[in-house]
Structures are given as structure tokens and as C-alpha cells.
Amino acid sequence: MQRYRIKSSPEREEYLQVLRKSEAGYQVRIVRCYEGYESVTESFLEAHLFEMCLHTGYLTESPEPQAVPEHAGAARVFSVA
């Protein structure tokens, strides 16, 4: 699974994981960690938009973690778009 860091403010940890790739685009999981909360969403990202995010530096490749980081006492919010 490919992992990319999402450009954001320093106090936020945000990244995108590619779950599946097709000709049309990517099924992705977006994880945002801020102020003790972790928000996890899954959605579809069209191929041209994904490429534009890479080209502009909004997404940068990041080493894949062993697991999704858990924050002590953090609440997790899940949604699927």
C-alpha cells in the first residue's frame, strides 16, 4: 500500500494511503490527526487529480508505517464518502 504525506499545518499529521488503483483513479484512505482526534475517511480520487497533487507537492511520498499510528487517549472518527 503506497503512503503519501498531505501538505498541512505543522500541528497536524495528515496522510493518504492508496488502497486500490484503476485506470480511472485511486481508492484512497485519508487519515487526519489533530488535537487528540483521528479522522479516517475513504473515497475515490480521479487519476488526473492525484497526479496534479503529486506534481504540485500537495502529496509527497512517505515511508509506509507498520500500522496506522494510535494516539494515547485519541478518539477515532470513521466515515466513507
Phi and psi in radians as a Rosetta constraint file:
Dihedral C 1 N 2 CA 2 C 2 CIRCULARHARMONIC -1.373 0.35
Dihedral N 2 CA 2 C 2 N 3 CIRCULARHARMONIC 2.539 0.35
Dihedral C 2 N 3 CA 3 C 3 CIRCULARHARMONIC -2.251 0.35
Dihedral N 3 CA 3 C 3 N 4 CIRCULARHARMONIC 2.400 0.35
Dihedral C 3 N 4 CA 4 C 4 CIRCULARHARMONIC -2.314 0.35
Dihedral N 4 CA 4 C 4 N 5 CIRCULARHARMONIC 2.431 0.35
Dihedral C 4 N 5 CA 5 C 5 CIRCULARHARMONIC -1.450 0.35
Dihedral N 5 CA 5 C 5 N 6 CIRCULARHARMONIC 2.385 0.35
Dihedral C 5 N 6 CA 6 C 6 CIRCULARHARMONIC -1.651 0.35
Dihedral N 6 CA 6 C 6 N 7 CIRCULARHARMONIC 2.281 0.35
Dihedral C 6 N 7 CA 7 C 7 CIRCULARHARMONIC -1.117 0.35
Dihedral N 7 CA 7 C 7 N 8 CIRCULARHARMONIC 2.163 0.35
Dihedral C 7 N 8 CA 8 C 8 CIRCULARHARMONIC -2.698 0.35
Dihedral N 8 CA 8 C 8 N 9 CIRCULARHARMONIC -3.078 0.35
Dihedral C 8 N 9 CA 9 C 9 CIRCULARHARMONIC -1.226 0.35
Dihedral N 9 CA 9 C 9 N 10 CIRCULARHARMONIC 2.707 0.35
Dihedral C 9 N 10 CA 10 C 10 CIRCULARHARMONIC -1.023 0.35
Dihedral N 10 CA 10 C 10 N 11 CIRCULARHARMONIC -0.543 0.35
Dihedral C 10 N 11 CA 11 C 11 CIRCULARHARMONIC -1.410 0.35
Dihedral N 11 CA 11 C 11 N 12 CIRCULARHARMONIC -0.048 0.35
Dihedral C 11 N 12 CA 12 C 12 CIRCULARHARMONIC -1.894 0.35
Dihedral N 12 CA 12 C 12 N 13 CIRCULARHARMONIC 2.538 0.35
Dihedral C 12 N 13 CA 13 C 13 CIRCULARHARMONIC -2.000 0.35
Dihedral N 13 CA 13 C 13 N 14 CIRCULARHARMONIC 2.003 0.35
Dihedral C 13 N 14 CA 14 C 14 CIRCULARHARMONIC -2.350 0.35
Dihedral N 14 CA 14 C 14 N 15 CIRCULARHARMONIC 2.336 0.35
Dihedral C 14 N 15 CA 15 C 15 CIRCULARHARMONIC -2.604 0.35
Dihedral N 15 CA 15 C 15 N 16 CIRCULARHARMONIC 2.848 0.35
Dihedral C 15 N 16 CA 16 C 16 CIRCULARHARMONIC -2.147 0.35
Dihedral N 16 CA 16 C 16 N 17 CIRCULARHARMONIC 2.345 0.35
Dihedral C 16 N 17 CA 17 C 17 CIRCULARHARMONIC -2.041 0.35
Dihedral N 17 CA 17 C 17 N 18 CIRCULARHARMONIC 2.296 0.35
Dihedral C 17 N 18 CA 18 C 18 CIRCULARHARMONIC -1.451 0.35
Dihedral N 18 CA 18 C 18 N 19 CIRCULARHARMONIC 2.081 0.35
Dihedral C 18 N 19 CA 19 C 19 CIRCULARHARMONIC -1.570 0.35
Dihedral N 19 CA 19 C 19 N 20 CIRCULARHARMONIC -0.787 0.35
Dihedral C 19 N 20 CA 20 C 20 CIRCULARHARMONIC -2.565 0.35
Dihedral N 20 CA 20 C 20 N 21 CIRCULARHARMONIC 2.595 0.35
Dihedral C 20 N 21 CA 21 C 21 CIRCULARHARMONIC -2.113 0.35
Dihedral N 21 CA 21 C 21 N 22 CIRCULARHARMONIC 2.432 0.35
Dihedral C 21 N 22 CA 22 C 22 CIRCULARHARMONIC -2.397 0.35
Dihedral N 22 CA 22 C 22 N 23 CIRCULARHARMONIC 3.090 0.35
Dihedral C 22 N 23 CA 23 C 23 CIRCULARHARMONIC -1.063 0.35
Dihedral N 23 CA 23 C 23 N 24 CIRCULARHARMONIC -0.622 0.35
Dihedral C 23 N 24 CA 24 C 24 CIRCULARHARMONIC -1.366 0.35
Dihedral N 24 CA 24 C 24 N 25 CIRCULARHARMONIC -0.480 0.35
Dihedral C 24 N 25 CA 25 C 25 CIRCULARHARMONIC 2.891 0.35
Dihedral N 25 CA 25 C 25 N 26 CIRCULARHARMONIC -2.595 0.35
Dihedral C 25 N 26 CA 26 C 26 CIRCULARHARMONIC -2.316 0.35
Dihedral N 26 CA 26 C 26 N 27 CIRCULARHARMONIC 2.363 0.35
Dihedral C 26 N 27 CA 27 C 27 CIRCULARHARMONIC -1.533 0.35
Dihedral N 27 CA 27 C 27 N 28 CIRCULARHARMONIC 2.128 0.35
Dihedral C 27 N 28 CA 28 C 28 CIRCULARHARMONIC -2.226 0.35
Dihedral N 28 CA 28 C 28 N 29 CIRCULARHARMONIC 2.729 0.35
Dihedral C 28 N 29 CA 29 C 29 CIRCULARHARMONIC -2.026 0.35
Dihedral N 29 CA 29 C 29 N 30 CIRCULARHARMONIC 2.239 0.35
Dihedral C 29 N 30 CA 30 C 30 CIRCULARHARMONIC -1.963 0.35
Dihedral N 30 CA 30 C 30 N 31 CIRCULARHARMONIC 2.193 0.35
Dihedral C 30 N 31 CA 31 C 31 CIRCULARHARMONIC -2.033 0.35
Dihedral N 31 CA 31 C 31 N 32 CIRCULARHARMONIC 2.205 0.35
Dihedral C 31 N 32 CA 32 C 32 CIRCULARHARMONIC -2.164 0.35
Dihedral N 32 CA 32 C 32 N 33 CIRCULARHARMONIC 2.201 0.35
Dihedral C 32 N 33 CA 33 C 33 CIRCULARHARMONIC -2.035 0.35
Dihedral N 33 CA 33 C 33 N 34 CIRCULARHARMONIC 2.186 0.35
Dihedral C 33 N 34 CA 34 C 34 CIRCULARHARMONIC -2.769 0.35
Dihedral N 34 CA 34 C 34 N 35 CIRCULARHARMONIC 2.293 0.35
Dihedral C 34 N 35 CA 35 C 35 CIRCULARHARMONIC 0.873 0.35
Dihedral N 35 CA 35 C 35 N 36 CIRCULARHARMONIC 0.764 0.35
Dihedral C 35 N 36 CA 36 C 36 CIRCULARHARMONIC 1.457 0.35
Dihedral N 36 CA 36 C 36 N 37 CIRCULARHARMONIC 0.004 0.35
Dihedral C 36 N 37 CA 37 C 37 CIRCULARHARMONIC -1.970 0.35
Dihedral N 37 CA 37 C 37 N 38 CIRCULARHARMONIC 2.584 0.35
Dihedral C 37 N 38 CA 38 C 38 CIRCULARHARMONIC -2.163 0.35
Dihedral N 38 CA 38 C 38 N 39 CIRCULARHARMONIC 2.130 0.35
Dihedral C 38 N 39 CA 39 C 39 CIRCULARHARMONIC -1.885 0.35
Dihedral N 39 CA 39 C 39 N 40 CIRCULARHARMONIC 2.217 0.35
Dihedral C 39 N 40 CA 40 C 40 CIRCULARHARMONIC -2.140 0.35
Dihedral N 40 CA 40 C 40 N 41 CIRCULARHARMONIC 2.140 0.35
Dihedral C 40 N 41 CA 41 C 41 CIRCULARHARMONIC -2.227 0.35
Dihedral N 41 CA 41 C 41 N 42 CIRCULARHARMONIC 2.662 0.35
Dihedral C 41 N 42 CA 42 C 42 CIRCULARHARMONIC -2.172 0.35
Dihedral N 42 CA 42 C 42 N 43 CIRCULARHARMONIC 2.393 0.35
Dihedral C 42 N 43 CA 43 C 43 CIRCULARHARMONIC -2.763 0.35
Dihedral N 43 CA 43 C 43 N 44 CIRCULARHARMONIC 3.119 0.35
Dihedral C 43 N 44 CA 44 C 44 CIRCULARHARMONIC -1.813 0.35
Dihedral N 44 CA 44 C 44 N 45 CIRCULARHARMONIC 2.364 0.35
Dihedral C 44 N 45 CA 45 C 45 CIRCULARHARMONIC -2.126 0.35
Dihedral N 45 CA 45 C 45 N 46 CIRCULARHARMONIC 2.095 0.35
Dihedral C 45 N 46 CA 46 C 46 CIRCULARHARMONIC -1.079 0.35
Dihedral N 46 CA 46 C 46 N 47 CIRCULARHARMONIC 2.577 0.35
Dihedral C 46 N 47 CA 47 C 47 CIRCULARHARMONIC -0.987 0.35
Dihedral N 47 CA 47 C 47 N 48 CIRCULARHARMONIC -0.784 0.35
Dihedral C 47 N 48 CA 48 C 48 CIRCULARHARMONIC -1.160 0.35
Dihedral N 48 CA 48 C 48 N 49 CIRCULARHARMONIC -0.584 0.35
Dihedral C 48 N 49 CA 49 C 49 CIRCULARHARMONIC -1.238 0.35
Dihedral N 49 CA 49 C 49 N 50 CIRCULARHARMONIC -0.700 0.35
Dihedral C 49 N 50 CA 50 C 50 CIRCULARHARMONIC -1.055 0.35
Dihedral N 50 CA 50 C 50 N 51 CIRCULARHARMONIC -0.813 0.35
Dihedral C 50 N 51 CA 51 C 51 CIRCULARHARMONIC -1.092 0.35
Dihedral N 51 CA 51 C 51 N 52 CIRCULARHARMONIC -0.676 0.35
Dihedral C 51 N 52 CA 52 C 52 CIRCULARHARMONIC -1.152 0.35
Dihedral N 52 CA 52 C 52 N 53 CIRCULARHARMONIC -0.678 0.35
Dihedral C 52 N 53 CA 53 C 53 CIRCULARHARMONIC -1.106 0.35
Dihedral N 53 CA 53 C 53 N 54 CIRCULARHARMONIC -0.670 0.35
Dihedral C 53 N 54 CA 54 C 54 CIRCULARHARMONIC -1.174 0.35
Dihedral N 54 CA 54 C 54 N 55 CIRCULARHARMONIC -0.788 0.35
Dihedral C 54 N 55 CA 55 C 55 CIRCULARHARMONIC -1.095 0.35
Dihedral N 55 CA 55 C 55 N 56 CIRCULARHARMONIC -0.668 0.35
Dihedral C 55 N 56 CA 56 C 56 CIRCULARHARMONIC -1.488 0.35
Dihedral N 56 CA 56 C 56 N 57 CIRCULARHARMONIC -0.163 0.35
Dihedral C 56 N 57 CA 57 C 57 CIRCULARHARMONIC 1.549 0.35
Dihedral N 57 CA 57 C 57 N 58 CIRCULARHARMONIC 0.084 0.35
Dihedral C 57 N 58 CA 58 C 58 CIRCULARHARMONIC -1.135 0.35
Dihedral N 58 CA 58 C 58 N 59 CIRCULARHARMONIC -0.594 0.35
Dihedral C 58 N 59 CA 59 C 59 CIRCULARHARMONIC -2.021 0.35
Dihedral N 59 CA 59 C 59 N 60 CIRCULARHARMONIC 2.341 0.35
Dihedral C 59 N 60 CA 60 C 60 CIRCULARHARMONIC -2.283 0.35
Dihedral N 60 CA 60 C 60 N 61 CIRCULARHARMONIC 2.481 0.35
Dihedral C 60 N 61 CA 61 C 61 CIRCULARHARMONIC -1.045 0.35
Dihedral N 61 CA 61 C 61 N 62 CIRCULARHARMONIC 2.476 0.35
Dihedral C 61 N 62 CA 62 C 62 CIRCULARHARMONIC -2.371 0.35
Dihedral N 62 CA 62 C 62 N 63 CIRCULARHARMONIC 2.541 0.35
Dihedral C 62 N 63 CA 63 C 63 CIRCULARHARMONIC -1.044 0.35
Dihedral N 63 CA 63 C 63 N 64 CIRCULARHARMONIC 2.504 0.35
Dihedral C 63 N 64 CA 64 C 64 CIRCULARHARMONIC -1.350 0.35
Dihedral N 64 CA 64 C 64 N 65 CIRCULARHARMONIC 2.244 0.35
Dihedral C 64 N 65 CA 65 C 65 CIRCULARHARMONIC -1.335 0.35
Dihedral N 65 CA 65 C 65 N 66 CIRCULARHARMONIC 2.884 0.35
Dihedral C 65 N 66 CA 66 C 66 CIRCULARHARMONIC -1.154 0.35
Dihedral N 66 CA 66 C 66 N 67 CIRCULARHARMONIC -0.634 0.35
Dihedral C 66 N 67 CA 67 C 67 CIRCULARHARMONIC -2.702 0.35
Dihedral N 67 CA 67 C 67 N 68 CIRCULARHARMONIC 2.933 0.35
Dihedral C 67 N 68 CA 68 C 68 CIRCULARHARMONIC -1.123 0.35
Dihedral N 68 CA 68 C 68 N 69 CIRCULARHARMONIC 2.250 0.35
Dihedral C 68 N 69 CA 69 C 69 CIRCULARHARMONIC -1.064 0.35
Dihedral N 69 CA 69 C 69 N 70 CIRCULARHARMONIC 2.384 0.35
Dihedral C 69 N 70 CA 70 C 70 CIRCULARHARMONIC -1.844 0.35
Dihedral N 70 CA 70 C 70 N 71 CIRCULARHARMONIC 2.365 0.35
Dihedral C 70 N 71 CA 71 C 71 CIRCULARHARMONIC -1.874 0.35
Dihedral N 71 CA 71 C 71 N 72 CIRCULARHARMONIC 2.257 0.35
Dihedral C 71 N 72 CA 72 C 72 CIRCULARHARMONIC -0.954 0.35
Dihedral N 72 CA 72 C 72 N 73 CIRCULARHARMONIC 2.160 0.35
Dihedral C 72 N 73 CA 73 C 73 CIRCULARHARMONIC 1.296 0.35
Dihedral N 73 CA 73 C 73 N 74 CIRCULARHARMONIC 0.141 0.35
Dihedral C 73 N 74 CA 74 C 74 CIRCULARHARMONIC -1.368 0.35
Dihedral N 74 CA 74 C 74 N 75 CIRCULARHARMONIC 2.485 0.35
Dihedral C 74 N 75 CA 75 C 75 CIRCULARHARMONIC -1.588 0.35
Dihedral N 75 CA 75 C 75 N 76 CIRCULARHARMONIC 2.506 0.35
Dihedral C 75 N 76 CA 76 C 76 CIRCULARHARMONIC -1.961 0.35
Dihedral N 76 CA 76 C 76 N 77 CIRCULARHARMONIC 2.372 0.35
Dihedral C 76 N 77 CA 77 C 77 CIRCULARHARMONIC -2.089 0.35
Dihedral N 77 CA 77 C 77 N 78 CIRCULARHARMONIC 2.170 0.35
Dihedral C 77 N 78 CA 78 C 78 CIRCULARHARMONIC -2.002 0.35
Dihedral N 78 CA 78 C 78 N 79 CIRCULARHARMONIC 2.467 0.35
Dihedral C 78 N 79 CA 79 C 79 CIRCULARHARMONIC -2.672 0.35
Dihedral N 79 CA 79 C 79 N 80 CIRCULARHARMONIC 2.684 0.35
Dihedral C 79 N 80 CA 80 C 80 CIRCULARHARMONIC -2.182 0.35
Dihedral N 80 CA 80 C 80 N 81 CIRCULARHARMONIC 2.123 0.35
